[in-house]
Amino acid sequence: MHNIKPVILKSDGKKRSGRGFSTGELQKAGLNLAEAKRLEIPVDKRRNTVYDQNIQAATAYVEKKETEDKPKKKPQLKKKAKK
């Protein structure tokens, strides 16, 4: 499940929730499609518009995800050497 959704401005000035971020918004946020997929950020390849508020939301989400604790690796057991 995605935790982040972009905001789209309709022609009458109202806001609505979008399906995903445009590729232009991701580029200005410093991401490419592979990184967005890894971070589970939804991408709408059909959109061409770029909104500043979506760029700020994407960068804030990336910073939040990077600061979260990464899962700890399980300690590996040392194998005993045969004599």
C-alpha positions in Angstrom: 0.0 0.0 0.0 1.3 3.4 -0.9 1.6 6.0 1.9 1.9 9.0 -0.4 -0.4 10.4 -3.1 0.1 13.5 -5.3 -2.3 16.4 -5.4 -3.7 17.3 -8.9 -5.2 20.7 -9.7 -8.4 20.5 -11.7 -9.3 23.1 -14.4 -11.8 24.7 -12.0 -9.1 25.3 -9.4 -10.1 22.5 -7.1 -7.7 19.8 -5.8 -8.0 16.1 -6.1 -5.9 13.0 -5.3 -3.8 11.7 -8.2 -2.9 8.2 -9.2 0.9 8.8 -9.1 3.7 11.3 -9.5 4.7 12.4 -13.0 8.2 11.6 -14.3 9.0 15.3 -14.3 8.1 15.7 -10.6 10.3 12.7 -9.8 13.3 14.1 -11.8 13.1 17.4 -10.0 12.9 15.6 -6.7 16.1 13.8 -7.7 14.7 10.3 -8.4 14.4 8.0 -11.4 11.8 5.4 -12.1 13.8 2.5 -10.6 14.4 4.4 -7.3 10.7 5.4 -7.1 9.7 1.7 -7.6 12.2 0.7 -4.8 10.7 3.3 -2.4 7.2 2.3 -3.4 6.3 5.7 -4.8 3.4 5.5 -7.3 4.2 6.8 -10.8 1.7 7.9 -13.4 3.6 7.9 -16.8 0.6 9.6 -18.5 0.9 12.8 -16.5 3.0 15.6 -17.9 2.3 18.3 -15.3 4.8 19.3 -12.6 3.6 20.8 -9.3 5.9 22.2 -6.7 3.9 20.8 -3.8 4.2 17.3 -5.2 8.0 17.7 -5.6 8.2 18.8 -2.0 6.0 15.9 -0.9 8.2 13.4 -2.8 11.5 14.8 -1.4 10.1 14.8 2.2 8.9 11.2 1.7 12.3 10.1 0.5 14.1 11.7 3.4 11.6 10.0 5.8 12.2 6.6 4.3 16.0 7.0 4.3 16.0 7.9 8.0 13.9 5.0 9.1 15.7 2.2 10.7 16.8 -0.4 8.2 16.1 -4.1 9.2 19.0 -5.5 11.1 20.9 -8.4 9.6 20.7 -11.7 11.4 24.1 -12.7 13.0 25.7 -15.5 11.2 26.9 -18.4 13.2 30.6 -19.3 12.9 31.2 -22.7 11.6 33.6 -24.9 13.5 36.7 -26.0 11.5 37.2 -29.7 11.1 40.5 -31.1 12.3 
